[in-house]
Amino acid sequence: MLRFAGIFSVLMVISACSWPGVRGPADGNRVFAGRMLSEIIAANRDLGPFKGLGNIRIRYGETILSARSAWIADPQGLRLRIEIMGPGGRPAARLVANGSMAFFSRYDHGSLFSRRLSERSLNSLVHIPIKVNEFILFLAGSIPVQPYDDFLVRCTVNSDRQVVFLKKKWHGIVEKIGFIPGKSVVTDVEVYGWFGSRFRVDMVTPPETETALPVMIFSHGDVSVRIEPERQWRDISIPAGAFDMPRPE
């Protein structure tokens, strides 16, 4: 569960404002919203290496694939490794990425076959155009904040949820962050590119767990990836070779 103590709790509805493409009954407090965004950005800069265990479910239209998974990441080095487990806990597939390249590998009859992804995102793998560094931040229990020039806070009708809109000059809205002020909880994030929404992530608050991380549902079009973290270890030592790049077949 993503929380920012002392920031969300003081966001209050105080005035009205109008932005092209933004609808809502009122504007929130810009001073405290600005502090909230600064706190997220600062927290992202301080994130250390982490690893975790959980379940992953990928939906392509009517097709659903589910598996156990484990991951290790170095946010500052933009490095990530995800292991997908098959029956009996045996490795079935692997994603390894760093700041300049990414590889997807699969096991077939005991042999590992690898291919380099065509871009530094997961688009060619799961058809969701989310960048590797953005995905790492979500796995860490944080959220990415796109570069912006201005922002606005709006209420939603018949809900405690409010939304922060981030705007970039000559681009328009680049990100929306939904949250519940009274609970200091982020509920959803949507990131925009030049041609509309790149992806959306909904955070579903689970019962209290050891990690207190939300279930994350990444979506774009008719594709969704659901990640259910079970355990997370922070500020770990990275084993040698954890992010070694395989040779493509």
Residue frames as qw, qx, qy, qz and C-alpha x, y, z in Angstrom:
[[0.000, 0.888, 0.459, 0.000, 0.00, 0.00, 0.00],
 [0.453, 0.343, -0.004, 0.823, 1.52, 3.29, -1.11],
 [0.336, -0.850, -0.387, 0.125, 1.31, 5.89, 1.67],
 [0.382, 0.435, -0.125, 0.805, 2.69, 9.40, 2.14],
 [0.410, -0.601, -0.569, 0.383, 2.30, 10.41, 5.79],
 [0.213, -0.615, -0.192, 0.735, 1.32, 13.98, 6.49],
 [0.032, -0.165, 0.456, 0.874, 0.82, 14.92, 2.85],
 [0.215, -0.330, -0.765, -0.510, -2.40, 13.34, 1.58],
 [0.263, -0.546, -0.732, 0.311, -4.17, 13.85, 4.90],
 [0.091, -0.583, -0.208, 0.780, -4.05, 17.64, 4.52],
 [0.053, 0.120, 0.596, 0.792, -5.19, 17.86, 0.90],
 [0.187, 0.537, 0.619, -0.541, -8.42, 19.89, 1.00],
 [0.284, 0.606, 0.578, 0.467, -10.89, 21.24, -1.50],
 [0.231, -0.540, -0.239, 0.773, -10.52, 25.05, -1.58],
 [0.228, 0.597, -0.107, -0.762, -11.26, 26.54, -5.00],
 [0.776, 0.475, 0.412, -0.046, -12.34, 25.95, -8.59],
 [0.108, -0.601, 0.529, 0.589, -10.14, 25.94, -11.69],
 [0.817, 0.495, 0.186, -0.231, -10.47, 25.00, -15.36],
 [0.257, -0.473, 0.721, 0.437, -8.05, 23.02, -17.53],
 [0.647, 0.349, -0.406, -0.543, -8.68, 21.77, -21.07],
 [0.676, 0.127, -0.717, -0.109, -9.66, 18.10, -20.88],
 [0.228, 0.002, -0.798, 0.558, -9.93, 18.08, -17.07],
 [0.488, -0.504, -0.351, -0.620, -13.30, 17.74, -15.41],
 [0.488, -0.269, -0.712, 0.428, -14.23, 17.82, -11.74],
 [0.237, -0.857, -0.439, -0.129, -16.09, 19.93, -9.20],
 [0.296, -0.949, 0.112, 0.000, -13.15, 21.63, -7.51],
 [0.549, 0.601, -0.462, 0.352, -9.43, 22.21, -7.31],
 [0.806, -0.460, -0.285, 0.242, -7.34, 20.85, -4.45],
 [0.345, -0.903, 0.158, 0.203, -4.63, 22.55, -2.44],
 [0.698, 0.653, -0.237, 0.176, -1.66, 23.15, -4.77],
 [0.109, -0.761, 0.568, -0.294, 0.82, 23.72, -1.93],
 [0.669, -0.313, 0.639, -0.214, 0.29, 20.32, -0.34],
 [0.902, 0.391, 0.173, -0.053, -0.10, 18.56, -3.70],
 [0.444, 0.788, -0.393, 0.166, 3.26, 19.98, -4.73],
 [0.315, -0.597, 0.687, -0.268, 4.82, 18.65, -1.54],
 [0.880, 0.022, 0.432, -0.198, 3.26, 15.25, -2.21],
 [0.806, 0.584, -0.069, 0.062, 4.80, 15.06, -5.68],
 [0.156, 0.782, -0.545, 0.260, 8.17, 16.20, -4.33],
 [0.602, -0.424, 0.619, -0.273, 8.00, 13.49, -1.66],
 [0.933, 0.239, 0.258, -0.071, 7.34, 10.78, -4.25],
 [0.610, 0.729, -0.257, 0.174, 10.20, 11.98, -6.46],
 [0.117, -0.719, 0.614, -0.304, 12.60, 12.13, -3.50],
 [0.789, -0.221, 0.527, -0.227, 11.56, 8.66, -2.34],
 [0.896, 0.440, 0.059, 0.006, 12.21, 7.26, -5.82],
 [0.359, 0.782, -0.452, 0.236, 15.73, 8.70, -5.80],
 [0.290, -0.569, 0.682, -0.358, 16.45, 6.90, -2.51],
 [0.954, -0.004, 0.062, -0.294, 15.08, 3.48, -3.44],
 [0.209, -0.566, 0.793, 0.089, 17.59, 0.70, -2.85],
 [0.376, 0.158, -0.855, -0.320, 17.81, -2.81, -4.33],
 [0.634, -0.086, 0.484, -0.597, 14.94, -5.16, -3.48],
 [0.225, 0.062, -0.921, -0.311, 13.57, -8.62, -4.26],
 [0.582, 0.003, 0.345, -0.736, 10.15, -10.18, -3.98],
 [0.065, 0.092, 0.982, 0.150, 7.88, -13.16, -4.52],
 [0.469, 0.310, 0.316, -0.764, 4.32, -13.31, -5.78],
 [0.541, 0.375, 0.746, 0.099, 1.88, -14.37, -8.46],
 [0.104, 0.375, -0.330, -0.860, 1.48, -12.99, -11.95],
 [0.501, 0.463, 0.730, -0.051, -1.54, -13.31, -14.24],
 [0.003, -0.296, 0.414, 0.861, -1.56, -12.11, -17.85],
 [0.509, 0.534, 0.630, -0.241, -4.80, -11.69, -19.79],
 [0.012, -0.195, 0.545, 0.815, -4.86, -11.36, -23.58],
 [0.534, -0.093, -0.422, -0.727, -8.53, -10.92, -24.46],
 [0.872, -0.276, -0.073, -0.397, -10.09, -14.22, -23.37],
 [0.825, 0.160, -0.461, 0.285, -6.74, -15.97, -22.78],
 [0.456, -0.817, 0.241, -0.256, -5.40, -16.05, -19.21],
 [0.750, 0.250, -0.511, 0.338, -1.92, -17.22, -18.14],
 [0.534, -0.789, 0.150, -0.266, -0.99, -17.55, -14.45],
 [0.801, 0.185, -0.431, 0.372, 2.28, -18.44, -12.72],
 [0.611, -0.716, -0.070, 0.330, 4.40, -17.97, -9.64],
 [0.520, 0.716, -0.092, 0.457, 7.16, -15.40, -10.02],
 [0.620, -0.598, -0.083, 0.500, 10.21, -13.96, -8.26],
 [0.410, 0.826, 0.055, 0.384, 12.01, -10.71, -8.96],
 [0.587, -0.490, -0.060, 0.642, 15.07, -8.72, -8.03],
 [0.336, 0.838, 0.230, 0.363, 15.66, -5.10, -9.00],
 [0.482, -0.304, -0.092, 0.816, 18.14, -2.26, -8.69],
 [0.214, 0.881, 0.412, -0.093, 16.09, 0.95, -9.21],
 [0.113, -0.866, 0.215, 0.438, 19.07, 3.30, -9.44],
 [0.262, -0.357, 0.747, 0.496, 20.83, 1.10, -11.99],
 [0.658, 0.337, -0.136, -0.660, 17.58, 0.47, -13.90],
 [0.250, 0.257, -0.926, -0.120, 18.24, -3.26, -13.60],
 [0.742, -0.067, 0.272, -0.609, 15.51, -5.91, -13.30],
 [0.234, 0.169, -0.940, -0.179, 15.23, -9.67, -13.34],
 [0.724, -0.057, 0.254, -0.639, 11.97, -11.61, -13.20],
 [0.041, 0.153, -0.981, -0.113, 11.79, -15.40, -13.02],
 [0.740, -0.025, -0.093, -0.666, 8.54, -17.12, -14.05],
 [0.306, -0.255, 0.900, -0.176, 8.05, -20.52, -12.41],
 [0.586, 0.039, -0.626, -0.513, 6.50, -23.55, -14.06],
 [0.873, -0.336, -0.225, -0.274, 4.99, -26.68, -12.47],
 [0.883, -0.246, -0.229, 0.327, 6.88, -27.83, -9.39],
 [0.325, -0.891, 0.084, 0.304, 8.62, -24.48, -9.04],
 [0.696, -0.002, 0.394, 0.600, 10.94, -25.11, -11.98],
 [0.003, 0.548, -0.157, -0.822, 12.08, -22.03, -13.97],
 [0.579, 0.543, 0.604, 0.069, 9.97, -21.53, -17.10],
 [0.411, 0.749, 0.195, 0.483, 10.94, -18.06, -18.34],
 [0.513, -0.502, -0.147, 0.681, 13.10, -15.08, -17.43],
 [0.270, 0.901, 0.146, 0.308, 13.24, -11.35, -18.13],
 [0.615, -0.414, -0.045, 0.670, 16.54, -9.54, -17.59],
 [0.289, 0.854, 0.220, 0.373, 16.88, -5.81, -18.26],
 [0.483, -0.393, -0.148, 0.769, 19.23, -2.92, -17.57],
 [0.082, 0.726, 0.126, -0.671, 19.32, 0.70, -18.63],
 [0.156, 0.532, -0.509, -0.658, 20.24, -0.06, -22.24],
 [0.459, 0.134, -0.769, -0.424, 18.82, -3.47, -23.22],
 [0.678, -0.143, 0.492, -0.527, 16.40, -6.22, -22.22],
 [0.302, 0.203, -0.892, -0.268, 16.26, -9.96, -22.90],
 [0.803, -0.122, 0.227, -0.537, 13.46, -12.49, -22.56],
 [0.180, 0.343, -0.919, -0.067, 14.42, -16.13, -22.15],
 [0.857, -0.123, 0.058, -0.498, 12.42, -19.35, -22.00],
 [0.326, -0.365, 0.872, -0.025, 13.34, -22.86, -20.96],
 [0.833, 0.280, -0.176, -0.444, 12.62, -25.67, -23.40],
 [0.977, 0.031, -0.201, 0.062, 13.57, -29.24, -22.50],
 [0.770, -0.469, -0.008, 0.432, 16.31, -28.06, -20.16],
 [0.514, 0.160, 0.194, 0.820, 17.81, -25.52, -22.58],
 [0.036, -0.740, -0.285, 0.608, 17.55, -21.74, -22.32],
 [0.416, 0.463, 0.478, 0.620, 16.58, -19.82, -25.46],
 [0.170, -0.653, -0.243, 0.697, 16.91, -16.03, -25.36],
 [0.371, 0.607, 0.405, 0.574, 15.96, -13.08, -27.57],
 [0.220, -0.172, -0.183, 0.942, 16.67, -9.41, -27.22],
 [0.172, 0.773, 0.570, -0.218, 13.64, -7.17, -26.90],
 [0.455, 0.544, 0.315, 0.631, 13.43, -4.44, -29.51],
 [0.062, -0.736, 0.012, -0.674, 12.97, -1.60, -27.03],
 [0.204, 0.130, -0.699, 0.673, 13.58, -0.68, -23.40],
 [0.560, -0.116, 0.215, -0.792, 9.97, -1.38, -22.49],
 [0.404, 0.023, 0.899, -0.167, 7.68, -4.36, -22.01],
 [0.578, 0.438, -0.011, -0.689, 5.57, -3.55, -25.07],
 [0.541, 0.380, -0.671, -0.335, 6.98, -6.26, -27.31],
 [0.123, 0.109, -0.954, 0.252, 6.63, -8.80, -24.48],
 [0.069, 0.416, 0.828, -0.370, 3.19, -8.15, -22.97],
 [0.097, 0.557, 0.545, 0.619, 1.79, -5.48, -25.35],
 [0.294, -0.905, -0.285, 0.116, 1.73, -2.83, -22.64],
 [0.523, 0.612, -0.118, 0.581, 4.05, 0.12, -23.47],
 [0.529, -0.846, 0.058, -0.032, 5.43, 0.58, -19.96],
 [0.391, 0.711, -0.525, 0.258, 9.13, 1.34, -19.63],
 [0.743, -0.062, -0.599, 0.292, 11.34, -0.93, -17.55],
 [0.209, 0.150, -0.465, 0.847, 12.22, 1.85, -15.10],
 [0.509, -0.273, -0.012, -0.817, 8.51, 2.62, -14.59],
 [0.843, -0.169, -0.465, -0.210, 7.74, -1.04, -13.96],
 [0.552, 0.078, -0.611, 0.562, 10.55, -1.27, -11.39],
 [0.118, -0.243, 0.324, -0.907, 9.06, 1.63, -9.39],
 [0.734, -0.243, -0.171, -0.611, 5.66, -0.04, -9.22],
 [0.822, -0.050, -0.555, 0.114, 7.25, -3.32, -8.09],
 [0.359, 0.166, -0.531, 0.749, 9.06, -1.37, -5.35],
 [0.215, -0.644, -0.672, 0.295, 5.74, -0.07, -4.02],
 [0.072, -0.506, -0.019, 0.859, 6.20, 3.42, -5.44],
 [0.555, 0.708, 0.437, -0.005, 4.98, 5.15, -8.61],
 [0.496, 0.123, 0.251, 0.822, 6.74, 6.98, -11.46],
 [0.084, 0.835, 0.264, -0.476, 6.22, 10.73, -11.79],
 [0.614, 0.521, 0.336, 0.488, 6.51, 12.03, -15.36],
 [0.300, -0.120, -0.013, 0.946, 8.36, 15.33, -15.95],
 [0.034, 0.783, 0.607, 0.128, 5.79, 18.12, -15.73],
 [0.217, 0.325, -0.016, 0.920, 5.46, 21.91, -15.84],
 [0.393, -0.250, 0.177, -0.867, 2.18, 22.35, -13.98],
 [0.209, -0.187, -0.957, 0.070, -0.38, 20.31, -12.03],
 [0.478, -0.288, -0.056, -0.828, -3.96, 20.43, -10.86],
 [0.025, 0.060, 0.942, -0.331, -5.88, 18.54, -8.17],
 [0.505, -0.160, -0.327, -0.783, -9.51, 17.61, -8.83],
 [0.524, -0.042, 0.699, -0.485, -12.24, 15.85, -6.88],
 [0.174, -0.084, -0.875, -0.444, -14.29, 13.02, -8.38],
 [0.556, -0.261, -0.117, -0.781, -18.07, 12.93, -8.24],
 [0.873, -0.306, -0.038, -0.377, -19.65, 10.86, -5.44],
 [0.904, 0.037, -0.297, 0.304, -16.28, 9.56, -4.23],
 [0.524, -0.804, 0.106, 0.262, -13.53, 10.29, -1.70],
 [0.752, 0.057, 0.317, 0.575, -11.02, 9.82, -4.50],
 [0.125, 0.913, -0.081, -0.380, -9.15, 12.84, -5.87],
 [0.832, 0.348, 0.229, 0.366, -6.90, 13.08, -8.92],
 [0.244, -0.731, 0.264, 0.581, -3.64, 14.93, -9.56],
 [0.725, 0.644, 0.205, 0.134, -3.22, 15.88, -13.23],
 [0.478, -0.520, 0.320, 0.631, 0.35, 16.52, -14.42],
 [0.555, 0.804, 0.210, -0.035, 0.74, 18.72, -17.49],
 [0.588, -0.245, 0.343, 0.690, 3.73, 19.27, -19.78],
 [0.223, 0.711, -0.082, -0.661, 4.03, 22.34, -22.01],
 [0.396, 0.466, -0.567, -0.552, 3.32, 21.58, -25.70],
 [0.188, 0.068, -0.978, -0.064, 2.24, 18.08, -24.71],
 [0.638, -0.392, -0.257, -0.611, -0.80, 18.35, -22.46],
 [0.756, -0.482, 0.307, -0.319, -1.61, 15.90, -19.69],
 [0.430, 0.482, -0.763, 0.029, 1.21, 13.37, -19.14],
 [0.337, -0.049, -0.897, 0.281, -0.04, 11.59, -16.01],
 [0.564, -0.519, -0.097, -0.635, -3.02, 11.21, -13.69],
 [0.283, 0.106, -0.847, 0.437, -2.61, 10.01, -10.10],
 [0.592, -0.525, -0.337, -0.511, -5.73, 8.96, -8.20],
 [0.308, 0.113, -0.737, 0.591, -5.68, 8.91, -4.40],
 [0.491, -0.698, -0.488, -0.183, -7.84, 8.95, -1.27],
 [0.091, 0.680, -0.335, 0.646, -6.68, 11.82, 0.97],
 [0.657, -0.575, 0.202, -0.444, -8.12, 10.51, 4.22],
 [0.972, -0.171, 0.150, 0.057, -6.32, 7.18, 3.86],
 [0.104, -0.786, 0.526, 0.307, -3.14, 8.55, 2.21],
 [0.667, 0.018, 0.726, 0.167, -3.45, 5.82, -0.41],
 [0.232, 0.407, -0.519, -0.715, -2.78, 5.94, -4.16],
 [0.729, 0.234, 0.543, -0.345, -5.55, 4.09, -6.00],
 [0.758, 0.480, 0.394, 0.202, -4.55, 4.35, -9.65],
 [0.197, -0.618, 0.347, 0.677, -2.06, 5.87, -12.09],
 [0.708, 0.580, 0.388, 0.109, -2.46, 6.56, -15.79],
 [0.349, -0.517, 0.362, 0.693, 0.45, 7.66, -17.98],
 [0.585, 0.749, 0.256, -0.178, -0.01, 9.39, -21.35],
 [0.539, -0.116, 0.450, 0.702, 2.07, 9.63, -24.50],
 [0.070, 0.228, -0.299, -0.924, 1.66, 11.73, -27.63],
 [0.396, -0.095, -0.669, -0.622, -1.21, 9.55, -28.89],
 [0.717, -0.441, -0.199, -0.502, -3.19, 9.04, -25.70],
 [0.723, -0.555, 0.350, -0.217, -2.93, 6.67, -22.75],
 [0.349, 0.511, -0.786, -0.001, 0.21, 4.49, -22.67],
 [0.500, -0.149, -0.845, 0.115, -0.94, 2.39, -19.73],
 [0.509, -0.595, 0.070, -0.618, -3.00, 2.41, -16.56],
 [0.411, 0.064, -0.838, 0.353, -2.25, 0.79, -13.22],
 [0.605, -0.578, -0.135, -0.531, -4.93, 0.14, -10.60],
 [0.172, 0.291, -0.801, 0.493, -3.80, -0.57, -7.04],
 [0.707, -0.421, -0.418, -0.385, -6.14, -2.89, -5.15],
 [0.224, -0.577, 0.583, -0.525, -5.69, -2.69, -1.41],
 [0.662, -0.058, -0.745, -0.052, -5.32, -6.24, -0.03],
 [0.725, -0.665, -0.171, -0.046, -5.86, -7.43, 3.54],
 [0.224, -0.866, 0.445, -0.042, -2.92, -6.49, 5.78],
 [0.954, 0.182, -0.145, 0.187, 0.11, -8.51, 4.72],
 [0.726, -0.419, 0.040, 0.544, 3.76, -8.61, 5.66],
 [0.455, 0.122, 0.285, 0.834, 4.71, -6.35, 2.75],
 [0.134, 0.704, 0.381, -0.584, 1.63, -4.08, 2.76],
 [0.037, -0.235, 0.547, 0.803, 2.08, -3.85, -1.03],
 [0.641, 0.360, 0.230, -0.638, -1.05, -3.52, -3.18],
 [0.649, 0.276, 0.669, 0.237, -2.14, -5.85, -5.92],
 [0.055, 0.560, -0.277, -0.779, -1.21, -4.08, -9.17],
 [0.635, 0.478, 0.605, 0.051, -3.25, -4.39, -12.37],
 [0.106, -0.443, 0.408, 0.791, -1.44, -3.01, -15.43],
 [0.548, 0.528, 0.647, -0.043, -3.67, -2.53, -18.47],
 [0.090, 0.469, -0.366, -0.798, -3.66, -1.27, -22.05],
 [0.526, 0.137, -0.571, -0.616, -6.44, -2.09, -24.49],
 [0.895, -0.191, -0.174, -0.363, -7.60, -5.69, -23.98],
 [0.716, 0.179, -0.561, 0.375, -4.35, -6.72, -22.27],
 [0.457, -0.785, 0.184, -0.375, -3.81, -6.74, -18.51],
 [0.604, 0.208, -0.668, 0.381, -1.07, -7.96, -16.18],
 [0.623, -0.698, -0.033, -0.351, -2.00, -8.59, -12.56],
 [0.499, 0.322, -0.655, 0.468, 0.82, -8.86, -10.01],
 [0.698, -0.647, -0.147, -0.270, 0.07, -10.03, -6.48],
 [0.273, 0.549, -0.648, 0.452, 3.15, -9.51, -4.25],
 [0.809, -0.435, -0.392, -0.053, 3.40, -11.86, -1.28],
 [0.679, -0.595, -0.018, 0.429, 6.77, -10.96, 0.22],
 [0.426, 0.831, -0.084, 0.347, 9.31, -8.22, -0.35],
 [0.721, -0.444, -0.062, 0.528, 12.86, -7.68, 0.94],
 [0.229, 0.963, 0.021, 0.143, 14.36, -4.19, 0.75],
 [0.063, -0.882, 0.460, -0.077, 17.91, -2.79, 0.72],
 [0.968, -0.099, 0.214, 0.079, 19.36, -6.18, -0.16],
 [0.256, -0.583, 0.621, 0.456, 22.84, -7.09, -1.38],
 [0.755, 0.509, -0.149, -0.386, 22.77, -7.94, -5.08],
 [0.846, -0.178, 0.466, 0.186, 24.22, -11.39, -5.83],
 [0.113, -0.503, 0.604, 0.608, 26.99, -11.55, -8.41],
 [0.032, 0.009, 0.864, 0.502, 25.61, -12.25, -11.86],
 [0.284, 0.473, 0.697, -0.458, 22.01, -11.43, -10.95],
 [0.436, 0.765, 0.143, -0.452, 21.62, -9.19, -14.00],
 [0.315, -0.323, 0.711, 0.540, 23.98, -10.90, -16.43],
 [0.598, 0.483, -0.115, -0.629, 22.71, -10.64, -19.98],
 [0.791, 0.049, 0.605, 0.075, 22.15, -13.93, -21.83],
 [0.094, -0.292, 0.639, 0.705, 23.31, -14.55, -25.35],
 [0.673, 0.362, 0.116, -0.634, 20.46, -14.38, -27.89],
 [0.663, 0.055, 0.730, 0.155, 19.78, -17.49, -29.92]]
